[in-house]
């Protein structure tokens, strides 16, 4: 799919490595540039997982010879993917202006902590520090008052997908212009994507804006129950209409005198029978439910194995392992997974001359100008991907039932998944709608849905049904469990996959009961996975291949997030780190501290030198760090730590959402979108997820009302006014 593309990757952070992994899995040739002696994480699970299939080149970029060798590789490359801050990039001659002068066809993606041009862009890109200064610790739920550290690396996972998608968008623009350019993103913008489900402000409409949280613990467990024997069960019934009394197992419990009219009663009831009994009953009634596993446990799940979401790899350092795979399925020929390289392995490949096609036209007004997408999806896991294509300039048509997308009642979720789209309301259950469906599919370059397979086929939206009207369309769909196992038509929602992935235990902290994860991290990650697949298929189509079918799933992306661990040759799981029971961090050197003025700060001292510097400020006794921090103001302590060279940051906590939207810097940099909407009035949302340098990100459409653009779209498809009126009278369109 991306077989002609050559990518130089420089960086040891999760986001950079995962972005390179995904592009390599889609066929690109990825050259990993490593420091002298190699990446320090060599021999660890995350290195093995995130560097599969890459080449390795050992270079000392602190020397003229190393930079000259890098330049030789960049001359034959299509993409430079790195994690240098702008100042560091400029010192190495790798800033945008210098690269454009030397390599005008090169696409460059820098993944920083804070966004390009942001005042904090030179600060650390450590996941905890970025989450702290962004305000993400305000949104995590926990067992105590105050900011709660996330165990799931939301910023890094999201930024990896943003970088891969942004690179592909720039490459699509290059097919027209012949020019490369920037496709920068950041962990800060990764958090913006994750929190866009709950961070939005409307001047009108049925849903009030969020009020600041009270300073209190929030140990949330929505439809999350402990069973007999200590296993935990996560149920997801979004409308909350399922009657637990319908379950045969519950009949037995009710006969024992347990009342289930209250939440306390339900908690007691589920404790009386084992997990397997409850799962059998719920699945018989088509209710989504899964156990809450420990991290890594799902790598043995039969559906994960059946769908190829794990892969057997004989790693040169770890031996025969089972590793989490990327969740991409396609009818394109993709390379077979290969182990992570030995240091220097494959680095001598000849990369001259550049092979990939480039155009000779002008620069597009937006990176995806002229791209046409039809989205038949509902909810979040999938439809948010086409929305982000719309943010980049694609013309995205949302097709929804006359009653609308079923997630519309969750207004902010709907807005997050539907910005930058136009809406046509169409009753696809009626045969009379088929001529409209046919023209929509013929108009489209790319099509997406996240329906269950049987339902999609009935509407004419199977792969075969779609290609009957447009054989060369790029078609993507998102399912819950994938299509190769026994659960291809089962329902699934974010929370049950957070449970099966282990994140409900991990985010709760060591020894604590599992906790519901908010917002929908697996939903958003699935949508971003769909986005990367759509962009890759679109690039392949426009570069002379064809429109491929691609698919991803909630189960698949959940498995991919197990990338910190793997199954070792002896059958055990590779060790990784965990959140402490107080949910303050991971070690005395990587955590948050409360200060004298009730503000909090975060520190990330990962090297021996930085740990010594932290001790010079907080004292030699690690056990006394918290007390030492509590004796100083946050401003004083951050100043002292900065002076000592310890990466640190203030924790943005009180009313973090309001602070985000009130920031003039965020507005000036386009990190907030402001659009008018008929129902919600003025809508403010997290804005630009990328910086494309000379090509702006322009927001034109707020989330549409049901059928807001029906007549406009129907006319564009060639239907007359009389035909439109008749379709409406027949209740085919709305």
C-alpha positions, 0 to 999 in steps of 0.5 A, spaced: 500 500 500 505 504 501 511 500 498 514 506 495 515 510 501 521 511 505 521 514 512 527 516 516 525 515 523 529 519 529 526 518 536 526 514 542 519 516 544 512 512 544 509 516 539 514 517 534 516 509 534 508 507 534 507 512 528 513 509 524 511 502 526 504 503 523 506 506 516 511 500 516 506 495 517 502 499 511 508 497 507 513 503 508 520 502 508 522 505 515 529 507 517 530 508 525 536 512 526 539 510 533 544 514 538 551 511 538 550 504 542 543 504 540 536 506 543 536 505 551 530 501 550 533 495 546 531 488 549 525 491 552 518 489 550 516 496 547 522 496 543 521 489 540 513 491 539 514 498 536 520 497 532 518 491 528 520 491 520 524 497 521 531 498 519 537 500 523 542 505 522 547 508 528 549 515 527 552 520 532 548 526 530 552 530 534 558 530 529 558 533 522 560 526 519 553 523 522 549 529 520 552 528 513 550 521 513 543 523 515 543 528 509 545 522 504 539 518 507 534 524 507 536 525 500 532 519 498 527 519 503 520 521 502 519 523 510 522 525 516 519 523 522 522 525 529 521 528 536 526 534 536 523 541 539 524 546 534 530 549 537 533 542 537 531 541 530 534 548 528 541 546 531 541 540 527 539 543 521 533 539 521 528 545 521 523 546 516 526 552 512 533 548 512 529 542 510 525 545 505 531 548 501 535 542 501 530 537 500 524 540 497 520 534 496 521 531 503 515 531 508 517 532 515 513 530 522 515 533 528 512 530 534 513 535 540 510 535 547 506 542 546 504 544 539 509 547 534 509 555 535 506 554 542 510 557 548 511 551 551 514 547 545 521 547 548 519 543 554 519 536 556 515 531 551 514 526 557 507 523 557 506 525 564 508 532 564 504 534 558 498 531 561 499 535 567 500 542 563 495 540 558 490 539 564 488 532 562 489 530 570 483 534 571 479 529 567 481 522 570 477 519 575 480 517 582 480 514 589 482 521 592 481 528 591 486 532 586 489 531 580 489 523 578 495 521 574 493 517 567 496 510 566 494 509 559 498 514 555 493 517 551 497 523 549 502 518 546 497 513 542 493 519 539 499 523 537 502 517 534 496 516 529 495 524 528 503 523 526 501 518 521 495 521 518 498 528 517 504 525 514 499 521 509 495 527 508 501 531 506 503 526 501 497 526 498 498 534 497 505 532 494 501 528 489 498 535 486 504 540 488 510 536 488 512 539 494 513 536 501 512 540 507 510 540 515 506 535 518 507 537 525 503 534 531 504 533 539 502 530 545 498 536 547 494 535 541 493 528 542 490 529 549 486 534 545 483 529 541 482 524 547 478 530 551 474 533 545 469 528 547 467 532 553 471 538 552 466 543 548 462 549 550 456 551 546 452 558 547 445 554 546 442 548 546 439 542 550 446 540 554 449 545 559 456 546 559 460 543 564 461 546 571 468 545 574 468 539 578 468 539 586 474 537 589 473 530 591 474 523 589 471 520 583 471 513 583 466 511 578 464 504 576 459 504 571 456 498 570 462 495 573 461 489 578 465 484 582 463 477 581 463 471 585 471 469 586 473 476 585 473 477 577 470 483 575 465 484 569 464 490 565 457 491 562 455 496 557 448 498 555 448 505 553 440 506 554 440 503 560 434 499 558 436 492 559 433 489 565 438 485 569 432 481 572 431 477 565 437 473 566 436 466 569 442 467 573 439 473 576 432 469 577 436 464 582 439 470 586 433 474 586 430 467 589 435 468 595 432 475 597 437 480 594 433 486 591 436 489 585 432 496 585 438 500 587 445 500 585 447 497 592 443 491 591 446 490 584 453 490 587 451 485 592 447 480 586 453 480 582 457 478 587 453 471 588 455 468 582 461 467 578 463 471 572 462 465 567 454 465 569 453 472 568 457 473 561 453 467 558 446 470 560 448 477 557 451 474 551 445 470 550 441 477 550 446 480 545 448 485 551 455 487 550 460 485 556 467 483 558 471 481 564 476 486 566 483 483 565 490 485 567 494 488 562 497 483 557 491 478 559 488 479 552 494 477 548 491 470 549 484 472 548 481 467 542 478 472 538 485 476 538 489 470 536 483 469 531 484 476 528 491 476 527 491 482 533 497 478 535 503 475 531 509 470 533 516 473 532 522 470 534 526 477 536 533 477 536 534 479 543 528 476 547 527 470 543 520 467 540 515 471 543 507 473 542 507 480 540 501 485 539 500 487 532 497 493 528 490 492 527 490 493 520 486 488 515 486 489 508 485 486 501 492 490 499 498 486 500 502 488 506 509 486 508 509 480 513 511 482 520 519 482 521 522 482 528 525 489 530 532 490 527 539 488 531 543 495 531 545 497 524 541 491 521 539 494 514 542 501 515 546 500 509 540 500 504 541 504 497 535 509 497 537 513 491 534 516 487 527 518 490 522 513 487 515 515 489 511 519 485 510 527 486 506 532 482 507 538 478 501 542 480 500 548 485 499 547 493 492 545 495 488 550 499 488 545 504 491 538 505 485 534 503 482 539 498 478 535 493 477 529 497 470 526 497 468 522 503 461 518 505 461 516 512 455 512 514 457 511 521 454 512 527 457 513 535 464 514 535 469 508 533 470 510 526 466 516 524 471 521 528 476 519 523 472 522 517 471 528 521 478 529 522 479 528 514 474 534 514 478 538 519 484 537 513 479 539 508 476 533 505 468 534 503 465 529 508 458 527 507 454 524 513 449 519 511 444 518 517 437 515 518 431 520 518 431 520 526 439 521 526 445 518 529 443 515 535 449 518 539 446 525 538 443 525 545 450 525 547 451 532 545 458 533 546 460 526 543 456 527 537 459 534 536 466 531 536 465 525 531 461 530 526 465 536 526 467 538 519 461 534 515 455 535 511 449 531 513 444 528 509 438 524 512 436 518 508 432 512 510 436 506 507 431 501 509 427 503 503 428 500 496 426 507 493 433 510 497 437 505 492 438 511 487 440 516 492 445 511 495 448 509 488 450 516 486 453 517 493 457 511 492 459 513 485 461 520 488 465 518 493 473 517 493 472 514 500 467 510 504 466 509 511 462 505 516 462 502 523 455 497 522 455 490 524 456 486 518 449 483 517 446 490 518 450 493 513 449 488 508 441 489 508 442 496 507 447 495 501 453 497 504 457 490 504 464 491 501 460 487 494 454 492 495 459 498 495 463 496 489 457 494 485 457 502 484 464 504 485 469 498 484 475 503 485 473 506 492 477 506 498 472 503 503 474 502 510 470 499 516 470 499 524 467 493 527 467 491 535 471 484 534 474 484 527 471 479 522 475 473 523 473 470 529 466 467 532 464 474 534 464 478 528 457 480 529 457 482 536 456 488 539 461 492 543 463 499 546 469 503 549 468 501 556 468 493 555 474 494 551 478 498 556 476 493 561 479 487 556 485 491 555 487 492 562 486 499 563 480 499 568 485 496 573 491 500 570 488 507 571 485 505 578 492 504 581 496 498 584 491 494 589 485 498 587 478 496 584 478 497 577 475 504 575 471 506 569 475 510 564 473 516 561 473 519 556 472 513 551 479 512 549 478 506 545 473 509 541 477 515 539 483 510 538 479 506 533 477 512 530 484 514 529 486 507 526 480 508 521 483 515 519 490 512 518 487 506 514 483 511 510 489 516 509 493 510 506 488 507 502 487 514 499 494 515 498 495 508 494 489 510 490 491 517 488 498 514 487 496 509 481 494 503 485 487 502 487 482 503 492 483 498 497 478 495 503 481 496 510 478 494 516 480 495 524 476 494 530 475 496 538 478 489 539 484 490 535 486 497 537 485 494 544 490 489 543 495 494 540 495 498 546 498 492 550 505 494 546 509 495 553 508 488 554 508 481 550 508 474 551 515 471 553 518 464 550 516 461 557 509 464 557 510 469 562 508 477 560 514 481 560 514 486 566 512 493 565 511 499 570 504 500 574 501 506 577 501 507 585 495 506 589 495 513 591 494 514 583 500 520 583 505 516 579 510 511 577 516 512 582 519 517 587 522 520 580 516 520 576 510 523 579 506 529 581 507 532 588 502 537 592 505 543 594 504 548 600 499 552 596 495 546 594 497 547 587 501 540 584 507 539 580 509 534 576 516 531 575 520 526 570 527 525 572 529 518 568 536 519 568 541 518 573 544 525 573 536 528 573 535 524 579 541 526 582 539 533 581 532 532 584 535 529 590 539 536 590 532 540 591 528 535 595 533 532 599 537 525 599 531 521 602 526 519 597 521 517 602 521 525 604 520 527 597 513 529 598 514 532 605 519 536 602 515 538 596 509 540 601 513 545 604 514 549 598 510 553 593 509 550 586 512 556 583 518 556 587 519 549 587 518 549 579 523 554 579 528 550 583 527 544 579 528 548 572 534 551 575 537 544 577 535 541 570 529 537 572 524 536 567 518 538 571 511 542 570 505 545 573 499 541 574 493 545 570 487 542 575 482 547 577 477 548 571 482 545 566 477 545 561 475 553 562 482 554 562 483 551 555 478 555 552 480 561 555 487 561 553 489 567 548 495 562 546 490 556 544 486 561 540 491 564 536 494 558 534 488 555 532 487 550 537 480 552 539 475 552 533 469 556 533 463 555 529 456 557 529 451 551 529 443 552 528 442 548 535 448 549 539 449 556 537 456 558 538 460 552 538 467 552 541 471 545 541 479 543 541 481 545 534 487 544 530 490 537 531 496 538 526 500 544 524 502 543 516 506 550 516 504 553 509 497 550 509 492 552 514 487 548 518 480 551 516 474 549 520 468 550 516 462 546 518 460 545 526 456 538 527 450 538 522 443 538 524 439 532 522 439 532 514 441 540 514 445 539 507 440 534 504 437 538 499 444 541 497 447 534 497 441 532 493 442 537 488 450 536 487 448 529 486 444 531 480 437 530 482 431 535 480 427 540 485 421 535 483 425 529 485 427 532 491 420 534 493 417 527 491 423 523 495 421 527 501 414 526 501 415 519 500 419 519 507 426 517 503 429 523 505 429 528 511 
